[in-house]
Every structure is written in structure tokens, then in C-alpha cells.
Amino acid sequence: APAPPPSRHLFSDPAEVKALRGNLLAWYDRCKRDLPWRALAATEPDPDRRGYAVWVSEIMLQQTQVATVIDYYNRWMQKWPTLQALAQASLEEVNELWAGLGYYSRGKRLQEAARKVVSELAGRMPRTAEDLQKLLPGVGRYTAGAIASISYGQAAGVVDGNVIRVLCRLRCIGADSSSPAVIDRLWDMANVLVDRSRPGDFNQALMELGATVCVPKVPLCGECPVKQHCQAWRRKLFGNPPKVPDVEDCGKRVGDCPLCPPATEPWDSSLGVTNFPRKAAKKPPRVMRTATCVLQRRGCHGALEYLIVQRPSSGLLAGLWEFPSLPLAQDLEEEREREELADHLQAWMGRPVAAKGLRFIGEVIHIFSHIHQTYVVYSLPLDGNVTLDPALAPSRWVTEDEFHASAVSTAMKKV
Ligand code: SF4
């Protein structure tokens, strides 16, 4: 078995844990933001609906800012106030409401899981983190802990990006915070720390602290309710980095401690508390180039209409609608790009499309989490009707207003 980590990285003093919980909860009671899912979790008497309300918020908040989520959340809960209502929705409706929120598979999985709760669990939400994670597709350890603690009062810790940052600073954890060894320690820590009588509030307080005070670049340590428990803050104040930092910190040889910064990247006093957390360098995003064509015609009422086609039901932006598009090889000459797009449209429409008839409009760059995408945008006005080969993809003509109300991605709106 691996040796236990040095105590400076743990919360081993019960008196300190008690004081930290008290300080953090008192701050949360004073300073927490009013958010619609918090109001619902606090007042909803029906436990299944309470769990559902928290679940929806947690899924929407993954990788997305609170300010962006609020409006989507309110519209979602208005449209589908219960699991049963969501289970009856179509995927198209879910995608339409989700349009612009990003990471589209989240909405789809939420709906699939709601169907499962209704059809296989008689509409009853699992009540513990273990069951939530085991029984609900798309619910991982974090979401399960959040739902169980906030909706059902289970003393389960949570670890998300905000909690990782706060805990790494509180305990000077400088090893790669995305490594399994560190993540395991952080979960242990979160489970030790969580307040037994107010677990949901405690978890939300820890995340709120990370979101509003212990922020990534310029943390507001002076206002922090737990600064007296923070090893990184203490080190910044009383610093004088020792000559051999890790020996002094952990009583071990440099490089032996699995949670200290690696010997090759010791504490940097110019960074202060932002020495923590540390992450292995991210892989650079994949660079992609896609030709996209806005086909337009006059509809029967004289308004301009645009052709959109549906993407495949799996993979990036699954099931969403877009202008006909074609991924391009890198470094193609412009002439060649245009020809490839014309060939592609020709195969689709079953009639000749001249490359020089495509009008170049400009380029749109959109950054997905792992893809740096450039859309090379063309337009092509058409006379009369065009039928696309339905075997290739479902398609439809829409007005500009209908386009904006459709399940289309932010990238396509930019186009
Ligand atoms: Fe974060 Fe600073 Fe508070 Fe420590 S004192 S937890 S670094 S805000």
C-alpha cells in the first residue's frame, strides 16, 4: 500500500475541520448568489422533483458559466417541470432549447436518463450518490454527489474544477491536479470535510468560494473566509521559500512527496497562492477547416429561405442542423476548396454546380473545447426548388427567424 501522505496535505485535525466548516458556511449564508436552482432545491417539497431540478442545473453548469445557464435553466424548467414531462419531449425539442449552450450531448443524455427513471424506476430518483451514479446514464461521481448532498442531504463530498483549485491551495498540493493519484486524494479530502448537518450547503459553499473568491488568476485572499486554514496563503505571507522546500514541507527528500510540486518546478514566490493547482500541459486543440455553403432561394411568400441539413446522430454536434458543410484537408488552395465544395453540393443536389458560381463570403473561427475550427463560408443563390438526396441527410428550407429557432449551434449562427 502507498505510504500515507504527509499531514500538511490532509485535514487531520478535527478542531480545524470544524472551524473551517463553520467559517465557510457562515460566509455562504451571508454572501451566496441567488440562483434559480438553489431556490428550487430549498423550497420544493417533492423529493423527485427536487432531485430533478438540481440534476438539470448540474448538467447545464458543466463547462458553462452560471450567467449563461440561468436563462436556459428557467426556460427548461418551465417547459419540462418534471421528469415525466422531459421523458415525453422529442430530441429535436431538447436540441432546440439547448441550442447555444454547447456540449450538446448533455441535453440528449439528460433526456435519455429521464426516460429511464420514468420507465424503469417508476419515476423515482435514486436517493444516494452511489445509486445515482450506478443507475443514471451520464451521471458521474461529481454530479451524483451534488444531487445526493443538495437534494437528499447525504454527506457526500464533491470535486469539480472549483473544488480542485480551493483544496489544492488550502493544502499546497502542487502535483499534477489531473492525475488519478491527486484526484483520489482530493475526493478523500472532500468527503472528510463535508459538513454532516448541511452537506448540500457546504458543497455549494466550497464551489461558490472557488467561483467568486478563490478564482484562478487573482484570488481575493484578503476577503477569504478560510484564509486562516490555507497553507498556500500562509506560505505566501510567511514565505521565505526554504532552500530545499520539499524537505522542510513534508519531512522527506525532495521529490519524494506525491502531492508536493515536483522537484523540477518548485514553489515560485512571484506566483503566490496561484502556484496551486498545477496541471500537466494541455494537448493543443485539433485544427480543422470546413467549407460551408449558405444556399438561398426565394420562398413562395417572397421571403429568403436557407437550406439546412441535419448532422449525424452521434459525434460532434450530434443531431443539430447546419448549412451544408464539408470538412477540408489542410493546406488546400482556395480554388481546390471551392471545387471540392461544388462537387459535394452537386452530388447532393443531383445537378451541376459550377465552382465559380459559389461566392466566397469570409471565414468564421469557432473554438470548440478540443477543436480549433475554421468555417470557410460561401453562398449560392438558387432559382426554384432543389431536392436534396434524402439518403444523405434530412434537410429543410427555413427563413432567418426559423433558422434561429432551430436546433443549430452557435458556430452556425456565427456563419
Ligand atoms: Fe484561496 Fe486565498 Fe482563500 Fe487560500 S486564502 S483558499 S488561496 S482565496
Residues whose N, C-alpha, C, O or C-beta is under 5 A from the ligand:
A	BS01	SF4	V166 R169 V213 C214 P219 L220 C221 C224 V226 K227 C230 A232 W233 V273
